[in-house]
Amino acid sequence: MTTVLVPETATPAEVPSVTRRSSRPWRILGYAALGAAGVVVLLPFYWMVLSSLKTNNEVFTIPVRWITTDPVWSNYADIWSKSNMGAWLGNTVFLSAVVTLLQVATGSFAAYGFAKVHFPGRDVLFLAYIGTLAVPWQSYMVPQFVMMTKLQLTDSLWSIVALQAFGALGVFMMKQFYETVPDELLDAARIDGMSEYGIYRRIMLPLSVPALASLTLITAVTTWNDYMGPLIYLRSPDLWTIQIGLKSFISQYNAEYALIMTGSVLSVLPIVVVFLLGQRYFVEGIATTGLKG
């Protein structure tokens, strides 16, 4: 057997065709494995969407009908008349938008201070702040509720905003990205007379679009899917989010399987759209966060 040695500096055109041919089966096998994994992940979502277009008797038929020839589009009209879907979606969109905006603004600004501004006790304060991630929410859930009750913020959407507007995870993510920006660039801006606020707004924010997109998507998805927070603080049905609303809908219409699947599709669809619009920045931000360059 002949061993083909390929120089490290060789270009793709200089790589022997034997080497390329030998790696082709492994590449095909890798693509096949990824394709199979993608099918496994997407199959439950496909079944959910398909079930939302069936009648109740067809949802759990054996064997499963993976293609429907007569879709029941009226399910998407019936769920609006049988539930308060408009208010649930509106409340969830409001909370997701406001919490995401505040977390991105406060997290990126705090991260800039921890990454690029030198002040006494900076590292100790950052470690203490990040250390809160290790504390489970259940350990301070009760005193937090008592505090919010004394502030008269319970049974209000602003209680969720106040609790989730600041997050240590966002600060940690943005700090890791900001540390990849050369200090010489910021020093040159300071020499030119630019303030720290100007550096943050005119230099750091434009450079950190991928990291900001990653933080935006993570925060939006987390807020959208939050169940315990709204369950504890939002008591009025008009203030319920989509997660609480769907739970009450399932309890009331536990035999309406098709409508339950329809509501699930409506709860997932906005997040899917947001992710598809920002997936390029999300992948780029995850790939570059924490890399030195």
C-alpha positions in Angstrom: 0.0 0.0 0.0 1.4 3.3 -1.0 1.1 6.3 1.4 0.4 9.6 -0.2 2.0 12.5 1.7 0.3 15.9 1.3 2.2 19.1 2.3 0.4 21.2 4.9 0.6 24.2 2.6 -0.8 22.4 -0.4 -3.8 24.0 -2.1 -6.9 21.9 -3.0 -5.8 21.7 -6.6 -2.5 20.2 -5.5 -4.1 17.5 -3.4 -3.8 14.1 -5.3 -7.1 12.8 -6.7 -6.5 9.6 -4.8 -6.8 11.4 -1.5 -9.9 13.2 -2.6 -11.5 10.0 -3.7 -10.7 8.2 -0.5 -12.4 10.9 1.6 -15.5 11.0 -0.6 -17.2 8.0 1.0 -16.7 9.3 4.5 -18.1 12.7 3.4 -21.2 11.0 1.9 -21.6 8.9 5.1 -21.4 12.1 7.2 -24.1 13.8 5.0 -26.3 10.8 5.3 -25.9 10.7 9.1 -26.7 14.4 9.3 -29.7 14.0 7.1 -31.0 11.1 9.2 -30.6 13.2 12.4 -32.4 16.1 10.7 -35.3 13.8 9.9 -35.5 12.5 13.4 -35.6 16.0 14.8 -38.1 17.4 12.3 -40.5 14.4 12.3 -42.4 15.4 15.5 -42.9 18.9 14.2 -44.1 17.6 10.9 -46.6 15.3 12.7 -47.8 18.2 14.8 -48.5 20.4 11.7 -50.1 17.4 9.9 -52.3 16.7 12.9 -53.5 20.3 13.0 -55.0 19.7 9.5 -56.9 16.5 10.5 -60.1 15.8 12.3 -60.0 14.5 15.9 -60.6 10.9 14.9 -57.7 11.0 12.4 -55.0 12.3 14.7 -54.2 9.0 16.4 -55.2 6.5 13.8 -53.1 3.4 13.4 -51.2 3.2 11.2 -50.2 6.9 11.1 -51.3 8.7 8.0 -48.3 10.8 7.1 -50.0 12.6 4.2 -53.5 14.0 4.4 -55.5 14.4 1.2 -58.3 16.5 2.7 -56.8 19.1 5.1 -59.1 20.7 7.6 -58.1 24.3 7.4 -61.1 25.3 9.5 -59.2 24.2 12.6 -57.1 27.5 12.4 -60.4 29.5 12.4 -62.1 27.5 15.1 -59.3 27.9 17.7 -59.6 31.7 17.5 -63.4 31.4 18.3 -63.0 28.8 21.1 -60.0 30.4 22.9 -58.5 33.8 23.7 -55.6 33.1 21.3 -55.3 36.8 20.2 -54.7 38.0 23.8 -52.3 35.1 24.6 -50.2 35.7 21.5 -50.3 39.5 22.1 -49.1 39.2 25.7 -46.3 36.7 24.7 -45.1 38.9 21.9 -45.1 42.0 24.2 -43.1 40.2 26.9 -40.7 38.6 24.4 -40.0 41.9 22.6 -39.6 44.1 25.8 -37.6 41.5 27.7 -35.3 40.8 24.8 -34.7 44.5 24.1 -33.9 45.2 27.7 -31.6 42.2 28.1 -29.7 43.0 24.9 -29.3 46.6 25.9 -28.3 46.1 29.5 -26.3 42.9 28.9 -24.2 44.4 26.1 -23.6 47.6 28.0 -22.6 45.8 31.2 -20.4 43.4 29.2 -18.5 46.4 27.6 -17.7 47.7 31.1 -16.5 44.3 32.3 -14.4 43.6 29.1 -12.9 47.0 28.2 -13.2 49.4 31.1 -10.7 49.0 34.0 -12.0 49.9 37.5 -11.2 48.6 41.0 -12.9 45.2 41.8 -14.0 44.6 38.2 -13.0 40.9 38.1 -14.4 40.1 41.5 -17.7 41.9 40.7 -17.9 40.0 37.4 -17.3 36.6 39.1 -20.0 37.4 41.7 -22.4 38.4 39.0 -21.8 35.3 36.9 -22.0 33.2 40.0 -25.7 33.9 40.2 -26.1 31.5 37.2 -25.2 28.6 39.6 -28.1 29.5 42.0 -31.3 27.7 41.1 -34.3 29.9 40.7 -36.4 27.6 43.0 -34.1 28.6 45.9 -35.2 32.3 45.8 -38.6 31.9 44.1 -40.6 32.5 47.3 -38.7 35.6 48.6 -38.8 37.0 45.1 -42.6 36.6 45.0 -42.9 38.3 48.4 -40.8 41.2 47.2 -42.8 41.6 44.0 -46.0 41.5 46.0 -44.9 44.3 48.3 -44.0 46.3 45.2 -47.6 45.7 43.9 -46.2 44.3 40.6 -48.0 40.9 40.7 -50.7 40.1 38.2 -49.1 42.5 35.8 -47.0 42.0 32.7 -44.4 44.3 34.1 -43.6 41.8 36.8 -42.2 39.5 34.2 -40.4 42.4 32.6 -38.8 43.4 35.9 -37.7 39.9 36.7 -36.2 39.0 33.3 -34.9 42.4 32.0 -31.4 41.6 33.4 -29.5 38.4 32.9 -26.0 37.3 33.7 -25.9 34.9 30.8 -26.2 37.7 28.3 -23.4 39.7 30.1 -21.2 36.6 29.9 -21.8 36.0 26.2 -21.2 39.6 25.2 -18.1 39.9 27.3 -16.6 36.9 25.6 -17.2 38.5 22.3 -16.0 41.9 23.3 -12.7 40.5 24.4 -12.0 39.5 20.8 -12.0 43.1 19.8 -8.4 44.5 19.9 -7.7 47.0 22.6 -5.6 49.1 20.2 -8.8 50.0 18.3 -10.4 51.4 21.4 -7.2 53.2 22.5 -7.1 54.9 19.1 -10.7 56.1 19.5 -9.9 57.4 23.0 -6.9 59.3 21.7 -9.2 60.9 19.1 -11.3 62.1 22.0 -14.2 59.7 21.8 -16.0 58.9 25.1 -16.6 55.5 26.4 -20.3 55.8 25.5 -19.3 56.8 22.0 -16.9 53.8 21.7 -19.7 51.5 22.8 -22.3 52.9 20.5 -20.2 53.6 17.4 -17.6 50.9 17.5 -18.6 48.0 19.7 -22.2 47.6 18.7 -21.6 47.6 15.0 -18.8 45.0 15.4 -20.9 42.7 17.7 -24.0 42.2 15.4 -23.5 38.4 15.3 -23.2 38.2 19.1 -26.2 40.5 19.6 -28.2 38.3 17.2 -27.3 35.2 19.2 -28.3 36.9 22.5 -31.5 38.2 20.9 -32.6 34.7 19.7 -31.7 33.0 22.9 -33.5 35.5 25.0 -36.6 35.7 22.8 -37.0 31.9 22.7 -36.5 31.6 26.5 -39.1 34.3 27.2 -41.5 32.9 24.7 -41.4 29.4 26.2 -41.4 30.5 29.8 -44.1 28.8 31.8 -43.3 29.0 35.5 -42.9 32.8 35.6 -46.2 33.7 34.0 -47.9 30.9 36.0 -46.9 32.4 39.3 -47.3 36.1 38.6 -50.1 36.4 35.9 -53.4 35.4 37.5 -55.9 37.2 35.3 -56.9 35.2 32.1 -56.5 38.3 30.0 -52.8 38.5 31.0 -51.9 34.9 30.2 -49.2 34.0 27.8 -49.5 31.4 25.0 -48.0 28.7 27.3 -50.5 29.3 30.1 -53.3 29.7 27.6 -52.6 26.4 25.9 -52.5 24.6 29.2 -55.9 25.9 30.1 -57.2 25.2 26.6 -56.0 21.5 26.9 -57.7 21.2 30.2 -61.0 22.5 28.8 -60.9 20.8 25.4 -58.9 17.7 26.2 -60.7 15.7 23.5 -60.1 18.2 20.7 -56.8 16.8 19.6 -56.7 18.6 16.3 -57.4 22.0 17.9 -54.7 21.3 20.5 -52.2 20.6 17.7 -53.4 23.7 15.9 -52.7 25.8 19.0 -49.3 24.2 19.4 -48.4 25.1 15.8 -49.4 28.7 16.4 -47.3 28.8 19.5 -44.2 27.5 17.7 -44.6 29.3 14.4 -43.4 32.9 15.5 -40.2 31.5 17.0 -39.5 29.4 13.9 -39.9 32.5 11.7 -37.6 34.6 14.0 -35.0 31.9 14.0 -35.1 31.5 10.2 -34.6 35.2 9.7 -31.7 35.4 12.1 -30.1 32.0 11.8 -27.1 33.3 9.8 -26.1 35.8 12.5 -26.9 33.2 15.2 -24.6 30.6 13.8 -21.9 33.2 13.2 -22.2 34.6 16.7 -22.0 31.2 18.3 -19.0 30.3 16.2 -17.1 33.4 17.0 -18.0 34.1 20.7 -15.0 33.4 22.9 -12.4 33.2 20.1 -9.3 35.3 20.3 -8.3 37.0 17.1 
